[in-house]
Each structure stands twice: as C-alpha cells, then as structure tokens.
Amino acid sequence: MTSTITETVADLARIITGPVLTPDDPGYADEVTGFNLAHSPRPDIVVGAADAGDVAAAVAWATAAGLPIAVQATGHGLVADVSGGLLISTRRLQALRIDPDARTATIGAGVRWRAVIDAAAPHGLAPLNGSSSSVGAVGYTLGGGLGLLARRYGFAADHVRALTLVTADGIVRTIDEQREPDLFWAIRGGKVGFGIVTEMQIDLVPVTRFFGGGLFFSGADAAPVLHAWRTWASRLPEEVTTSVALLRLPPDPQLPPPLAGQFVVHLRYTHLGDAAAAAELLEPMRVVAPVVFDTVAEMPYPACDAVHMDPPTPLPAFDHGIALGALPAAAVDALVGCAGAESGSAVTLTEVRLLGGRLAAAPACPNAVAGRDAAFGVYVLGVPAGPAAGLIPAQVQAVAQALQPWRSGALPNFLGHASAAEFRDQWTPAIRARLAGIAARFDPEGVLGGRVFTG
Ligand SMILES: Cc1cc2nc3c(=O)[nH]c(=O)nc-3n(C[C@H](O)[C@H](O)[C@H](O)COP(=O)(O)OP(=O)(O)OC[C@H]3O[C@@H](n4cnc5c(N)ncnc54)[C@H](O)[C@@H]3O)c2cc1C
C-alpha cells in the first residue's frame, strides 16, 4: 500500500459506517477469510459495508484513488489470492423481504440461500437456489445459478426482476428490463466488472416439496452407473433435475458409516411431480448396481441440502469446470479413466450435471448467461491438503482435459480455476464484445475488473 493510501484510509473510515480494516488491524483476517480456505485474500483495505451508502462511498473513494475493487459475500467463489486493492465485504447486508402476492424476494447482497429458503417456505414458495444453501444468493445468481429445480425453471439469473447496484462512478442505480437494460443484461451472467450489487429482487416459485435425494453406489461400479445414468438421463422430463458424482469422501465420523472414507458414486435426484411416479422413474437406476446408501424420499423443499450433501463448513479447494455438448459412451469412459477407482486420482469430486429442459430456453428477459446450449456441466474439485496436495491441481485439470473432445464452453459459477482464455471463451466473440463494451461504458478505468472480457 502506498503511503498516500495509508494516510487517506482514515478519511475513508470517516465516511463509512461499517469497519474499515487494513492488514494489521484485529478483525481483518476474519473479514477477508472465505469458504475456500485454499485462498487468502490480502486486500490493502477491506470495507465491511453496513449499507448501500457504505458500498457507494467505498466504490467512489477507491475509483478516485485508482484502486482495484473486489467484492465478497461468503468466499464460496474464491479462486485466487487477491492481493492489494479494496475489498467490499457484503456480509452485513442482510435485508430480506418476501412478497407472497407478487411471489418475489428482495435480498441484500450478504444473504445466503438458507435465509431465503426459510423465509419463503411458510408462503408455499421457494427460490432457485443451488446444491448448498450456504452459498451467497447474489454471487450465485449473477453467475447464472444452476439449481435443484433448474430443468423445470431455468437459471436463477433468468428470474431476476431488478438489481440495485453501485457502478464504478459511485452512483447507486436500480436497474431492470426498462432501466439501464444493457447493464441489466450484462451483469446477469457476465457477473464480473459491472457493479457491486447491494440488493436483488427475484421471482420465487410455487414449490413446497419434492421427491428426491441421493443413491450411493460403490466407486467400483462407476462405469456401469455412469453409462446407465447417461442413457437414463437423456429421457427425463423437465420436472427432474439430476447429476451424478464420483466422490472420495473423508473418514468423517459425521458421515453415515457406509460412506465415511469411501470412494462412491452419488446419483442426485430432484423430481417435482407425484412421489409414486418419481420413484418409478428412478427405479431403473436402482438396479444398475448394489445401492450402498439411499436418501431418496418425499422431502419438504427446505430439506434441499440433502440432495447433494455438500460440505457445510469451509475447506481448501482447487476446482475447475467445463460444459459438454454431449456425453457419449466414449466421454464416460474418458471420465472414469481419469477420475475412477483405477485412475490413481485423489480428486474429491467429479460431478456431471444434466442440463437441458428450461435451462436451454430463452428467458423472458434476455441475459448474458453462458452455457445455455450445453447438454451437461462437469465440475471437478480436489482438496489440496495432505501428502497428495501438490498433485491436486494437475489431477483436476486432467479430468477437464480428458473431456475436451466434447467441450462446449463453460458455466461461470463452475469455471473455478481457469485461464483468462477459458474465461473469455464462455461466450461467443459477439457476446463477449457486447459485455466488454458495456463494462467499459460503466467502468472506463476498469477498477471493477471488466477488462477481463477483452484480449
Ligand atoms: C459448496 C458449493 C456449492 C455450490 N453449488 C452451486 C450450484 O449448485 N449452482 C451454481 O450455479 N453454483 C454453485 N456454486 C458456485 C457459487 O454459486 C459461486 O461460487 C458464487 O459466485 C458464490 O457466490 P458467493 O457470494 O457465495 O461467493 P463469494 O466468493 O463471496 O463471491 C464470488 C463472486 O461473486 C460475485 N459477487 C458476489 N457478491 C457480489 C455483489 N454483491 N455484487 C457483484 N458481484 C458479486 C463476485 O464476482 C465475487 O467474486 C457452489 C459453490 C460452492 C463452494
């Protein structure tokens, strides 16, 4: 940090209601640490915004000082050791209002999905959250948002009614289809480089329950289960969202004994229709191989974390994802070859999500979400800890590499550790140019990172 900045931090603190912390301050480490413990953000200054006014003041100040600006709610999306600049922590922005008649939720930038799910459920409504309710609602939605009801309702970004955000000039704007339509199009899917969202208004859907959960098989049966899943999945109706994951689970006593310390295949299933029909539809997958653990049942929507059983507590992670245009038998063979039982890989999770259904449909209000045309999303995650820590990045990348012949872009929320070219290649050159133009219009100096679309 330059001495000029050091001297003016006190000025910044005078115009901000929340904490303004530098690396030597108590509370700094807690403020910057996120869910992914593999990365430690080290901004010059972190502002714990207490309200939208704090966000606006911090952005205007950083822009005037020429400092890069980053934003963090939960740190679920950390993929680099951000150093320098100013970080805006939104975790105190906890506003949450449900309008049951309009079927909307208005959500502060620090709100996690769990709070929205619990507030919406008494009204017979649900948000389009993803596999883990501890993820931040805003970051998830700006990156598309591929959730448990995705094939029935599409991307979460398709259901944003309005956003209140602070652009690089420090101006607070409420944008929607009519107000700043270009910016509204770009940030829903473009995610990075357009503004710091302080509040988001989204549609809720009339969902109170589902039939689903997980079927676990031994990892030794990965090949027959994945081959059967790819054929079975191709015939499913929109009311089913499903994925299948190869999981190397830790010897965690919190896990059920058949799973703790085991390499397993986990079929995830969410069916919005009648329970008997949903059970019947799943039946062919039950007989592919012995089921070692079964959580499939009729569930109230707030129990949705039971489908994926994502880790609830922070951990170090190295991840990468791609989207596929198809999943032929050869692709399954390639995946099992590099991540299966015989591969020698220590990768923790290799997941294939079925896309299609409403995900492939043009939304009522167009947006910049990438991956809409893809048929499957693949996400690979390793935990860089213990003796194999150094091998994890290469093993994660090896899975994506093995699936290159079937690659069809990527999904922003699952891109993880990607090169600049992989980031840009999510969009066609025309869409990327439009994103770059809008980012440059609202942030000519690129303090919010919008130059990532050019190159
Ligand atoms: C366990 C786990 C499960 C997941 N499951 C799913 C899933 O099922 N479906 C899915 O689509 N994704 C999923 N993700 C990915 C997740 O949606 C993204 O990592 C998302 O960006 C996390 O947002 P966050 O605010 O929680 O994280 P953060 O790390 O705090 O933020 C990540 C990024 O979001 C953007 N962002 C956050 N807040 C704002 C804001 N106020 N204004 C502007 N930009 C902002 C910024 O670019 C920021 O760098 C999962 C991730 C994890 C770790």
The ligand as an SDF file (V2000), in Angstrom:
LIG
                    3D

 53 58  0  0  0  0  0  0  0  0999 V2000
  -20.2120  -25.7880   -1.8900 C   0  0  0  0  0  0  0  0  0  0  0  0
  -20.5680  -25.0210   -3.1410 C   0  0  0  0  0  0  0  0  0  0  0  0
  -21.7230  -25.3530   -3.8330 C   0  0  0  0  0  0  0  0  0  0  0  0
  -22.0780  -24.6550   -4.9850 C   0  0  0  0  0  0  0  0  0  0  0  0
  -23.2070  -25.0280   -5.6730 N   0  0  0  0  0  0  0  0  0  0  0  0
  -23.5660  -24.3430   -6.7900 C   0  0  0  0  0  0  0  0  0  0  0  0
  -24.7280  -24.7160   -7.5280 C   0  0  0  0  0  0  0  0  0  0  0  0
  -25.4170  -25.6840   -7.1930 O   0  0  0  0  0  0  0  0  0  0  0  0
  -25.0520  -23.9900   -8.6170 N   0  0  0  0  0  0  0  0  0  0  0  0
  -24.3230  -22.9010   -9.0240 C   0  0  0  0  0  0  0  0  0  0  0  0
  -24.6910  -22.2500  -10.0050 O   0  0  0  0  0  0  0  0  0  0  0  0
  -23.2020  -22.5460   -8.3480 N   0  0  0  0  0  0  0  0  0  0  0  0
  -22.8070  -23.2510   -7.2670 C   0  0  0  0  0  0  0  0  0  0  0  0
  -21.6570  -22.9000   -6.5990 N   0  0  0  0  0  0  0  0  0  0  0  0
  -20.8390  -21.7910   -7.1100 C   0  0  0  0  0  0  0  0  0  0  0  0
  -21.2980  -20.4630   -6.4960 C   0  0  0  0  0  0  0  0  0  0  0  0
  -22.5910  -20.1360   -6.9690 O   0  0  0  0  0  0  0  0  0  0  0  0
  -20.3230  -19.3510   -6.8960 C   0  0  0  0  0  0  0  0  0  0  0  0
  -19.0480  -19.6380   -6.3880 O   0  0  0  0  0  0  0  0  0  0  0  0
  -20.8090  -17.9810   -6.4170 C   0  0  0  0  0  0  0  0  0  0  0  0
  -20.0460  -16.9820   -7.0330 O   0  0  0  0  0  0  0  0  0  0  0  0
  -20.6940  -17.8670   -4.9240 C   0  0  0  0  0  0  0  0  0  0  0  0
  -21.1560  -16.6130   -4.5200 O   0  0  0  0  0  0  0  0  0  0  0  0
  -20.8160  -16.1170   -3.0380 P   0  0  0  0  0  0  0  0  0  0  0  0
  -21.2830  -14.7450   -2.9190 O   0  0  0  0  0  0  0  0  0  0  0  0
  -21.3150  -17.1440   -2.0880 O   0  0  0  0  0  0  0  0  0  0  0  0
  -19.2310  -16.1940   -3.0120 O   0  0  0  0  0  0  0  0  0  0  0  0
  -18.1300  -15.0280   -2.9830 P   0  0  0  0  0  0  0  0  0  0  0  0
  -16.8230  -15.7400   -3.0860 O   0  0  0  0  0  0  0  0  0  0  0  0
  -18.3340  -14.1500   -1.8410 O   0  0  0  0  0  0  0  0  0  0  0  0
  -18.3870  -14.2210   -4.3250 O   0  0  0  0  0  0  0  0  0  0  0  0
  -17.9930  -14.8030   -5.5470 C   0  0  0  0  0  0  0  0  0  0  0  0
  -18.1050  -13.7860   -6.6440 C   0  0  0  0  0  0  0  0  0  0  0  0
  -19.4730  -13.4370   -6.8490 O   0  0  0  0  0  0  0  0  0  0  0  0
  -19.5440  -12.0860   -7.2880 C   0  0  0  0  0  0  0  0  0  0  0  0
  -20.3050  -11.3350   -6.3080 N   0  0  0  0  0  0  0  0  0  0  0  0
  -20.6050  -11.6970   -5.0320 C   0  0  0  0  0  0  0  0  0  0  0  0
  -21.3270  -10.7330   -4.4410 N   0  0  0  0  0  0  0  0  0  0  0  0
  -21.4690   -9.7410   -5.3420 C   0  0  0  0  0  0  0  0  0  0  0  0
  -22.1070   -8.4690   -5.3220 C   0  0  0  0  0  0  0  0  0  0  0  0
  -22.7470   -8.0220   -4.2490 N   0  0  0  0  0  0  0  0  0  0  0  0
  -22.0580   -7.7100   -6.4390 N   0  0  0  0  0  0  0  0  0  0  0  0
  -21.4210   -8.1290   -7.5420 C   0  0  0  0  0  0  0  0  0  0  0  0
  -20.8010   -9.3250   -7.6250 N   0  0  0  0  0  0  0  0  0  0  0  0
  -20.8330  -10.1210   -6.5380 C   0  0  0  0  0  0  0  0  0  0  0  0
  -18.1310  -11.5690   -7.3850 C   0  0  0  0  0  0  0  0  0  0  0  0
  -17.6510  -11.7880   -8.6960 O   0  0  0  0  0  0  0  0  0  0  0  0
  -17.3990  -12.4690   -6.4050 C   0  0  0  0  0  0  0  0  0  0  0  0
  -16.0140  -12.5700   -6.6760 O   0  0  0  0  0  0  0  0  0  0  0  0
  -21.2610  -23.5990   -5.4500 C   0  0  0  0  0  0  0  0  0  0  0  0
  -20.0820  -23.2790   -4.7650 C   0  0  0  0  0  0  0  0  0  0  0  0
  -19.7300  -23.9880   -3.6230 C   0  0  0  0  0  0  0  0  0  0  0  0
  -18.4480  -23.6590   -2.9330 C   0  0  0  0  0  0  0  0  0  0  0  0
  1  2  1  0
  2  3  1  0
  2 52  2  0
  3  4  2  0
  4  5  1  0
  4 50  1  0
  5  6  2  0
  6  7  1  0
  6 13  1  0
  7  8  2  0
  7  9  1  0
  9 10  1  0
 10 11  2  0
 10 12  1  0
 12 13  2  0
 13 14  1  0
 14 15  1  0
 14 50  1  0
 15 16  1  0
 16 17  1  0
 16 18  1  0
 18 19  1  0
 18 20  1  0
 20 21  1  0
 20 22  1  0
 22 23  1  0
 23 24  1  0
 24 25  2  0
 24 26  1  0
 24 27  1  0
 27 28  1  0
 28 29  2  0
 28 30  1  0
 28 31  1  0
 31 32  1  0
 32 33  1  0
 33 34  1  0
 33 48  1  0
 34 35  1  0
 35 36  1  0
 35 46  1  0
 36 37  1  0
 36 45  1  0
 37 38  2  0
 38 39  1  0
 39 40  1  0
 39 45  2  0
 40 41  1  0
 40 42  2  0
 42 43  1  0
 43 44  2  0
 44 45  1  0
 46 47  1  0
 46 48  1  0
 48 49  1  0
 50 51  2  0
 51 52  1  0
 52 53  1  0
M  END
$$$$
